[in-house]
Amino acid sequence: MPIYEFQCQACGHRFDRLQKMSDPDPTDCPTCGEPRVGRLLSAPQFRLAGSGWYETDFKKDGDKKRNLAEGSSGAPAAAPAPAPAPAPAAAATSPGGSSST
């Protein structure tokens, strides 16, 4: 069930409420009793950490096995080595066109 945040328009009191999406919003403020409560827009406060529910619950069987094999060694099973960068030119010239040697 989601947690909704509400604020009283009369006194400014803010409060949270755990309720179903189909439940009606509260109308009366728990502090002052005025029927001027409105729902606030707020960002959800959660984080999925760790190896993750997606990898263990919703992936195809082939992907699960591949990810579990990678996770056991800490590195991908077959990672190609990057190609070396080309060497810089041996003689560097100055902007005037003559070498500095």
Secondary structure, DSSP 8 states (H G I E B T S, - for coil): --EEEEEETTT--EEEEE--TTS----S-TTT--S-EEEE---------TT-HIIIIIS-HHHHHHHHHHHHHTS-SS-----------SS-B-TTSSB--
